[in-house]
Amino acid sequence: MENNRLILDVLEGKDVERTPVWLMRQAGRYMSEYRKIREKVSFLELCKTPELACEVTLQPLKAFKLDAAILFSDILVPIEPMGVDLEFTPAPVIANPVRNPQDVQRLKPVDPEEELPFVLEAVRLIKDNIEVPLIGFAGAPFTLACYMVEGSGSKNFLEIKTLMHKNPDAFFELMEKVTESTYRYLQAQINNGCSIVQVFDTWAGILSPSDYKTFVYPFVEKLVNKLENAHIIYFAKDSTTFYKDIKKLNCAGLGVDWKIALNDAADLLDNKFVLQGNLDPAVLFADQKTIADEIDRIISEAKDIKGHIFNLGHGILPKTPVENVKFMVDYVKEKTADA
Amino acid sequence: MENNRLILDVLEGKDVERTPVWLMRQAGRYMSEYRKIREKVSFLELCKTPELACEVTLQPLKAFKLDAAILFSDILVPIEPMGVDLEFTPAPVIANPVRNPQDVQRLKPVDPEEELPFVLEAVRLIKDNIEVPLIGFAGAPFTLACYMVEGSGSKNFLEIKTLMHKNPDAFFELMEKVTESTYRYLQAQINNGCSIVQVFDTWAGILSPSDYKTFVYPFVEKLVNKLENAHIIYFAKDSTTFYKDIKKLNCAGLGVDWKIALNDAADLLDNKFVLQGNLDPAVLFADQKTIADEIDRIISEAKDIKGHIFNLGHGILPKTPVENVKFMVDYVKEKTADA
């Protein structure tokens, strides 16, 4: 059971004895235990095998005593059953990208119990093996739409922007379908044991504030309003100029990248959210004195905000020195317990 | 001679009859005239041959009657004589990246008259052939340092960030050398005929506001304060959370990407600068109705700012339809002359 409720307490606005800490992509390549498992199975196989997904989910908890677990999976897992051919090479590549109204038509919302049972089984397995809350997650509708339309990594996101501007009806229909899928997928994770869900809007930041408001925000709002029985954390990279809209979201937490000080973010957001972040993942490659200084700065910037969950400003990088991760987690715990 | 002084008048705070317009990368691959020349010479050869650099600089002026010319070159041209082996493959690759104090030691500031005479000759040639002001340009010190240290394209900029955090003395020495080179290079462009210079800080946006303030801003400030006899436009992508520092810069203009509305940018900057921007280059792939709507929005957002130079929010993309570029330029001129 959840003996450590720190992160839930923060999200519920309660006073806590210290700042909780977890890391985006905390299960991953920087850990030798993880690399050992990946020698035997592909990335997608790992996502689809509940016992292994559970095992890698637990690895960082054992190593660093983090305050939350996060389901090991990938944001693209639910787009496959929508009708998209997905491969990791190792970067994701989609053989049949969505480019026109006919492509959108052919997509169908997922049925998580039928089509993604391995994810829900992984959630139950992990839940049976941890004493901290379990975070579920999904890509935000726009970010998933970007992958589906671009079909691979993109520098300028011309395909999705052109669909959006030249064929808004098809774009909106795509967003409706992805939003419904994402809702079902996250609600199923919650129903199987996740008490927090994080919605990753990795690519929202490619847009102008006016396009974000018209084409993206309404779907995030709809998703957040439909989900029940969990705390929601929305994380959009490079999104501070969208805060006028984002501050209207009905969710408990907001992830913040390292591009803004937490107190400045809180000001723009009328201090409405618990903020999660925001150490630059590259700082973990520096010496421990620098890491400590940066953590001190972040803790001090978070002093007067509604609530703080310590995290990186983006996913941990594959070659991060493990000893620095341990140092960071211990230092955050020690430093915020003093206060 | 400069029969069309619109852009200079705006930068000098004078009232103008309409908004001036030019485009970042206005000479480039989207034009068939440019591609024809590139069939015969490599990119670096083109940069190093004054007659050809002049010819491609003039191409977009003839095609679209823009209000400024910008020297055809590349921000990496001046790093070669500093002691860096540069190739375009077509992306820039540096065979001997700067990684430690010894590498920094070996670099020397450029002597533009001796080492980059072809650039200054191109400036003089262009100047003799245009009736609009000529914009010179250079990479900002941090952006050039990023290329020199990373050695090639980078996703996470780990090398430069690690140098900065682990070896700040070497980092600062590198920045001093690059700042001095950039100063000499831009001042030589001015002395040979450029009446405006733009400083491109393409990579500043990878940093936290606190790192920008410590490691980047002081060098931009130094560069801007040293330059004489030209209007300076500073352009840093993804930099709105640095505006607290940037607004102290002693320059006339600031380039703005499409990630913030111009009126919101002006508010954060105490309306101190003429702003240049900020159409998303991807919008030029849409239909002309969408392009007109986006231009209308930008013109209306720019209504009360100190001064406006219409431009894209970043360089024009290689496959942009030429007819849409023509439509955009004509529409901006017509629309702002009405007002």
Interface residues (C-beta under 8 A of the other chain):
Chain A: N156 F157 L158 K161 T162 H165 K166 G205 L207 S208 P209 S210 D211 D238 T240 T241 W258 K259 I260 A261 D264 D280 P281 A282 V283 F285 A286 D287 T290 R297 G313 L317 K319
Chain B: N156 F157 L158 K161 T162 H165 K166 G205 L207 S208 P209 S210 D211 D238 T240 T241 W258 K259 I260 A261 D264 D280 P281 A282 V283 F285 A286 D287 T290 R297 G313 L317 K319
